[in-house]
Amino acid sequence: MSPNVSALLIGLVGAVITLSAYSQTLVSPTQCVTVGLLVLIFGLLVKEGLISL
């Protein structure tokens, strides 16, 4: 799988986690947004080639 497709999929997962912060009750919204943003940053690093999968 190309880095662009991997980064896109990781970014979509991060966006879903971030946007679901207020519609779930398992973790606090702050934790959910934090995890989502970390996943988005990870996707950016994959896209830029700093991390390879």
JOVEN-V145822 format. One record per run of one state. SS is the DSSP state (H for helix, E for strand, C for the rest). FROM is the first residue (numbers start at 1). TO is the last residue. If there is no record, write none. Layout:
BEGIN
SS & FROM & TO
SS & FROM & TO
END
This chain:
BEGIN
C & 1 & 2
H & 3 & 22
C & 23 & 28
H & 29 & 48
C & 49 & 53
END
